[in-house]
Each structure stands twice: as structure tokens, then as C-alpha cells.
Amino acid sequence: MLWYTVAGAGSLSEGGAAQASIYVVTVVLGLLAALLLAKTVVAPAPKAGQGAQVVDPAREPLLVEFVERIAKEVGAIAPSRIWLNCDIYVSAHPPKGWGSPFGRELELTLGLPLLAGISLQEFGGSLAHEMALFTGASGKRRAYIIRTASEWFQRIAMERDAWDIALFRASRRFGSFGEALLAPLRGCIWLTRRPAWCFMVVAHALAGYLMREMERNADRYQTRVSGAAAFESLCKRRILLQYALRGTQSDLEMLRSGGSLPDNLPRFVVATAAQQPAEVQQTLLELIDRFQTGPLDPRLSDKERIAAARGEQTPFVLHSDLPASALFADFEASSRTATLAYYAALFGNQFNPSALLPVEQLIDCRTMQEQAAEARKRFFHDAFGLLRPIRLPSPTLSPPSSVQLVQAQLQYQREQMRSLAAAYAADYALYAEADNQYVEASRAVALLKAGLAPRADLFSISFVSLHQASDVRKSCGETLARLASRMESFEWAAGQRIHAALTLLQSPEVAAKVADAKLKRQECERLLGVVSSLAGNWEDICRLRTDHARLTGIVEHARGSSPGPTVLQELQRRAGRVFRELQHLHRLLDHLDYPFPDEHRGTVARALLPTLPPPGSLQAVISRSQEFLDNLISLYGRCLDQLCVSAEAVEATLSPSATVATTAGQNPPA
């Protein structure tokens, strides 16, 4: 590039305007490419291991001594510094700096959520594994160089750096104009990543082979320290904790906005893992047998590692049933300190330490919500789903004029639901299928009108023409209407039954038999208002969901290409429609108080979506309308759950003699 710039400049006087233009364009593009390639080296990676805290050896002497003994056992250098963070791993690594792989120092990072959920024996084996990767100076340099080269190529080829994130945020901040203005620059960045991708594949292949050999050797050390049984249990335990941590991390923003962040993230992750249903845990553990080691993988699959560990016949040296947390002088305090640092690094100025809640309180709340979800299943005979609204006879409650009459009506509607449940469940399954096809057909119609061909891999039906897609949409709409008319009897009976039970709760005679009746009455009045409002605006909610699906469909199909004016116009039109529908629902729900006041969420609208997106920002409209819809369905289900809990509490107080025996063919009592 330098040679071309110097040599070309000397010949400019001999050429014409065309040659000069070519020269200038070539130099500018070359400089741009050079700058973008330099960016991959200079730009920092996004912050990882947020909130890491260094261990004071004077305050944690037992932990430091244990680490030093494991290092001595495997013949590695004892770490000069130990870090604590809120991730699921134990990692030995040289200090940061260009000269670090050739020095004599080693650092250790411990993920507290992992340590909170494993035994001391499993922790010792994990330490031995990491230390064994750095036995001797050559091993230390080899591990560091291999890891660094492989991870660096992967980062510049596949991951966003801090400059990429800043560029993306800038494009969103200025709406559609900013996205259009910065799109060429983002496209150039994408092109410069392609050569790095080629180098990444080669580096992964070489590093993968070398790292797998080093991993085999490290696994032998781990097995000889902690044994094959502890090796296998650690692999399984790590999978469950990893799943729990990722689920918790995905909910942190919602928990922060609701003022309910756990004050001890490691303990909360362990409790979350323990609460996973048995079938979920079994599915996660079955992943061990499904994954195989690929040619580019830097690590062996857990299945191969466990098999190799079982084949080790040598005795192991570490025997202990104590938890790994026993090595800390005060594990709870260390966990809370690391949690605060993690939140501060993650949320910045938006983090309010006073909004933290004790883990016990959050776990109790989650347990109650799970029990409430089970109550809804029982109440609806496991037939109802959240695609349908529950029609209540009234959004308000008043004391019954005749307790016996309301009891008779309650019993009748309960029998009605029991007799209709099987047919309703079958109709609901058909309804859900037709609803999915209706949304797909609506997306296909929007794509074909924009001049885009629906991709077969994104649809369960093959759409080849606008006429066919319109016919499918019309047919599905008719099916939905027909099924809805058949399902309304069950839904009306459910609404009448809920209202009748809560009406009885207004009676002093019944309330005296129900625990916390006063609190339940106050809660149910709020819940009824929310459920009634959502049911009354169900068509608007479904319209927003369908239009959002149309918009995201066009964006998915236009991604990676240069959209023409027709596509851009259609995107702008549909984004405007989604924004107006979102704004309309947000205004309607902004007059309703959030039904769970202990969470301090304000109005329903603010809880579902704190702020509306900028009207001109396509990505913001898509992401926030999806956030609004997800939170709305979650709130709807939660409200129904709590209503069913209160309704069941009332029904449990009724004796058989207090109800009127009815059959499904009788009319309800007047």
C-alpha cells in the first residue's frame, strides 16, 4: 500500500483526470482497510469477568494454603494472586501484559457460583487440572500462547469489540438516519473480518489439537488428585450450575427494574439449579452423551473426559465431603461483595444497592409462583393456555346477597369446566397450531408484498406466491374463529367460577375460614382489574404480536443484502405501525396500578416497558415491542395463577352439603 501511494503520486502529472480519480479512490479505500484491520488489534474487547475482586491472603489463609498445596502436588507455580468473580469456572492464567508468558507469575480466577455448589474434593480436582496446564516454564508459555492466539483470532473474527458496540449504539441513538449513515462503515468492518475468519479456522485447528493433548494430561492430574467419581460429578454439576447462571443473567435486567436483585448471586444460582425440575436436569445431563469432540474443538467432550477418568487406575490423594466454601473465612461476605461488584460493573449508574433483596425472600417468592402455576393447571384441568383471554363477568367485586346462591353457581361452573375440559384441550391444541400458521402466513404476505421470497428454513409451510399465502392466512383465520366459538363455553365457565369464588371471599362468613383473607381480597381486586383490561384489549395485543412478526420477518430476510427502496419503504411503514400499536397499548395500561405493589413497579405499562422506543429506530422498535409482549404474557399468566390460588382457597372451605348438586346439562342457578 505504501509503495503504491508513493509510486502513484509521481505519475499523477502524466495521467488525466480519470487516472487521478482511480488513484485517489484506491488510496482512500486502502487506508480505510488498513485502519479497520488495525482496529482489530487496538480496539479493546468488551469487559469480561465483570466485578472481579482480589483475595487478601491475610483474610483467607486457608484458601491460599489449599491452593498452594494443590500447586505443589502437580508441580506448578503457586499463584501470586487469586481473583473472585461471579462466573462458573476455575481458571489459571498469567498476569496481563506482553511479558507475562515468559515470567514466573501465575494468577488464579475462581467463580464463586461454582464454588458455592461443589465439594472441596471436586474443587481440588478442578484446581489440579488448571495448574497442570502450567507445569514448568515451557508449559506455561505454550498454554498461554496457544490460548491467546486462538482466542484473539476468534474475537476479531466473530465477536464485537468495544468500538463495534459503540458504533452500534450510535446508529441506534440517531434512529433510521444514523443506521443508514453508519451502515457502509459497519459493512466495511464486516468485510475486514473475513481474512481474520480464515486465520481463526487455521489457528483453531492447530490450537485445538495442542490444547486437547494438554487437556488430556491435565485431566490425568485432576483424576489423581480427586478421583474419577469426583471428576464425573464435577462435570455434571458444572452443567447444571452453568444453566442456572445463564438463566439468572438473562433475568437480571428485569430483576433490576423490579428492585429485586438477589444480594448473593452465587447462592441464588445454586438455589436456582436445585429448583430445576427433574426432567430438565435429566435433559441437561443427557447432553454429555450427545456432544462429540470436533476437529476444531480446543477441549475434549465431557463424555470422552469422563471415560478417560474412569480408566485411571491410580489412587487419588484428596478425600473430603466438606463444601468448597469451607475454605473461606466468610464465604457469604465474599459472595455478597463479589455480587455488588458484578452489579456495579454490569449496570453502572443504573445500579441501586438499596434495591437488593435477600436470597431467601426471592427463593420463597419463586416457590410461591411455581405453586401458583400448579394451581392454575389444576383449576383449568391442565387444558388452558395463554393464547386465549379469560372473560370475567365483572372487573369488580361486591359482597354476595346470598352466599348459598353463589356457592351453587360456583359448583355448577366447576362441573361445567370438568365436563368441557377434554374437548377444550383438544380444541386448544388445534387453535395453537392454526394460530402459528396464521402468523407465518401473515409474515409471508408481508414479505411477498415487499418483493422478498420467504425462506423455506424459517417457515413450516412452503409459501410460493402472494395468492397462496393470502389463502392460507384466510383459512387459518376462519379456523381460529370457528375454534374460538367452541372454546368460549369453557372460558366463560372459568371466568364465572373465578368471580364466584372471589365474590364469596367478600362474605365475612367465608372469609373467616380463609387464611389472610383481607390480603387476598385486596390482591384479587387488583388482579381482576388487570386481567379484565388485558382481556378487553386482547385483539389489540394480538394485532401487535402479528405486526411485530411481520416486521421481524422482513428484517430477517433483508439482513445481509442491500434492500431496495420497496423493502425500505415497507420496513418504515410497518415499523411505524408497530410503534403506534405499542404506544396505544402502553397508554391504556399506564392507568392501571401494577398488581404486586411489593415489587414497586408503578403502573402496569411501566412494569412491562419502562420507556417507549424512539419512533425512528427500527431495532429499538423491534426489541422493545418484543420485550413488551413477553412481559405482558408473563404478567397475564402470573395474575391468573394468583387468582386461581385464591379461588382454590375459597373452594377448599366449602363442604359438599353447602353446594348444589348439578349436572352439566342443567342451567345455572339464577
Secondary structure as the mmCIF struct_conf table of DSSP 4:
data_model
#
loop_
_struct_conf.conf_type_id
_struct_conf.id
_struct_conf.beg_label_comp_id
_struct_conf.beg_label_asym_id
_struct_conf.beg_label_seq_id
_struct_conf.end_label_comp_id
_struct_conf.end_label_asym_id
_struct_conf.end_label_seq_id
HELX_RH_AL_P HELX_RH_AL_P1 LEU A 2 GLY A 10
TURN_TY1_P TURN_TY1_P1 SER A 11 GLU A 14
BEND BEND1 GLY A 15 GLY A 15
HELX_RH_AL_P HELX_RH_AL_P2 ALA A 17 VAL A 42
BEND BEND2 ALA A 43 ALA A 43
HELX_LH_PP_P HELX_LH_PP_P1 PRO A 44 LYS A 47
BEND BEND3 GLY A 49 GLY A 49
TURN_TY1_P TURN_TY1_P2 GLN A 50 GLY A 51
STRN STRN1 GLN A 53 VAL A 54
TURN_TY1_P TURN_TY1_P3 PRO A 57 ARG A 59
HELX_RH_AL_P HELX_RH_AL_P3 PRO A 61 VAL A 74
TURN_TY1_P TURN_TY1_P4 GLY A 75 GLY A 75
HELX_LH_PP_P HELX_LH_PP_P2 ILE A 77 PRO A 79
BEND BEND4 SER A 80 SER A 80
STRN STRN2 ARG A 81 ASN A 85
BEND BEND5 CYS A 86 ILE A 88
STRN STRN3 VAL A 90 HIS A 93
HELX_LH_PP_P HELX_LH_PP_P3 PRO A 94 PRO A 95
BEND BEND6 LYS A 96 GLY A 97
TURN_TY1_P TURN_TY1_P5 TRP A 98 GLY A 99
HELX_RH_3T_P HELX_RH_3T_P1 SER A 100 PHE A 102
BEND BEND7 GLY A 103 ARG A 104
STRN STRN4 GLU A 107 GLY A 111
HELX_RH_AL_P HELX_RH_AL_P4 LEU A 112 LEU A 115
TURN_TY1_P TURN_TY1_P6 ALA A 116 GLY A 117
BEND BEND8 ILE A 118 ILE A 118
STRN STRN5 SER A 119 SER A 119
HELX_RH_AL_P HELX_RH_AL_P5 LEU A 120 ALA A 132
TURN_TY1_P TURN_TY1_P7 LEU A 133 PHE A 134
HELX_RH_AL_P HELX_RH_AL_P6 GLY A 136 MET A 158
BEND BEND9 GLU A 159 GLU A 159
HELX_RH_AL_P HELX_RH_AL_P7 ALA A 162 ARG A 173
TURN_TY1_P TURN_TY1_P8 PHE A 174 PHE A 174
HELX_RH_AL_P HELX_RH_AL_P8 GLY A 175 SER A 226
HELX_RH_AL_P HELX_RH_AL_P9 ALA A 228 SER A 257
TURN_TY1_P TURN_TY1_P9 GLY A 258 GLY A 259
STRN STRN6 LEU A 261 PRO A 262
BEND BEND10 ASP A 263 ASP A 263
HELX_RH_AL_P HELX_RH_AL_P10 LEU A 265 ALA A 274
TURN_TY1_P TURN_TY1_P10 GLN A 275 GLN A 275
BEND BEND11 GLN A 276 GLN A 276
HELX_RH_AL_P HELX_RH_AL_P11 ALA A 278 ARG A 290
TURN_TY1_P TURN_TY1_P11 PRO A 295 LEU A 296
BEND BEND12 PRO A 298 ARG A 299
HELX_RH_AL_P HELX_RH_AL_P12 ASP A 302 GLY A 311
BEND BEND13 THR A 314 THR A 314
BEND BEND14 VAL A 317 VAL A 317
BEND BEND15 LEU A 322 LEU A 322
STRN STRN7 PRO A 323 PRO A 323
HELX_RH_3T_P HELX_RH_3T_P2 ALA A 324 LEU A 327
BEND BEND16 PHE A 328 ALA A 329
HELX_RH_AL_P HELX_RH_AL_P13 PHE A 331 PHE A 347
HELX_RH_3T_P HELX_RH_3T_P3 GLY A 348 GLN A 350
HELX_RH_3T_P HELX_RH_3T_P4 PRO A 353 ALA A 355
STRN STRN8 LEU A 356 LEU A 357
HELX_RH_AL_P HELX_RH_AL_P14 VAL A 359 PHE A 379
TURN_TY1_P TURN_TY1_P12 PHE A 380 ASP A 382
TURN_TY1_P TURN_TY1_P13 LEU A 386 LEU A 387
BEND BEND17 ARG A 388 ARG A 388
BEND BEND18 PRO A 393 PRO A 393
BEND BEND19 PRO A 395 THR A 396
BEND BEND20 SER A 401 SER A 401
HELX_RH_AL_P HELX_RH_AL_P15 VAL A 403 LYS A 449
TURN_TY1_P TURN_TY1_P14 ALA A 450 GLY A 451
HELX_LH_PP_P HELX_LH_PP_P4 ALA A 453 ARG A 455
HELX_RH_3T_P HELX_RH_3T_P5 ALA A 456 LEU A 458
BEND BEND21 SER A 460 ILE A 461
HELX_RH_AL_P HELX_RH_AL_P16 LEU A 466 LEU A 504
TURN_TY1_P TURN_TY1_P15 LEU A 505 GLN A 506
BEND BEND22 SER A 507 SER A 507
HELX_RH_AL_P HELX_RH_AL_P17 PRO A 508 ALA A 511
TURN_TY1_P TURN_TY1_P16 ALA A 512 LYS A 513
BEND BEND23 VAL A 514 VAL A 514
TURN_TY1_P TURN_TY1_P17 ALA A 515 ASP A 516
HELX_RH_AL_P HELX_RH_AL_P18 ALA A 517 GLY A 536
TURN_TY1_P TURN_TY1_P18 ASN A 537 ASN A 537
HELX_RH_AL_P HELX_RH_AL_P19 TRP A 538 ALA A 558
TURN_TY1_P TURN_TY1_P19 ARG A 559 GLY A 560
BEND BEND24 SER A 561 SER A 561
HELX_RH_AL_P HELX_RH_AL_P20 PRO A 565 LEU A 589
TURN_TY1_P TURN_TY1_P20 ASP A 590 HIS A 591
BEND BEND25 LEU A 592 LEU A 592
STRN STRN9 ASP A 593 ASP A 593
HELX_LH_PP_P HELX_LH_PP_P5 TYR A 594 TYR A 594
BEND BEND26 PRO A 595 PRO A 595
HELX_RH_3T_P HELX_RH_3T_P6 PRO A 597 GLU A 599
STRN STRN10 THR A 603 THR A 603
HELX_RH_AL_P HELX_RH_AL_P21 VAL A 604 LEU A 608
BEND BEND27 PRO A 610 THR A 611
HELX_LH_PP_P HELX_LH_PP_P6 LEU A 612 PRO A 614
TURN_TY1_P TURN_TY1_P21 PRO A 615 GLY A 616
HELX_RH_AL_P HELX_RH_AL_P22 LEU A 618 GLU A 651
TURN_TY1_P TURN_TY1_P22 ALA A 652 THR A 653
HELX_RH_3T_P HELX_RH_3T_P7 PRO A 656 ALA A 658
BEND BEND28 THR A 659 THR A 659
TURN_TY1_P TURN_TY1_P23 ALA A 664 GLY A 665
BEND BEND29 GLN A 666 GLN A 666
HELX_LH_PP_P HELX_LH_PP_P7 ASN A 667 PRO A 669
#
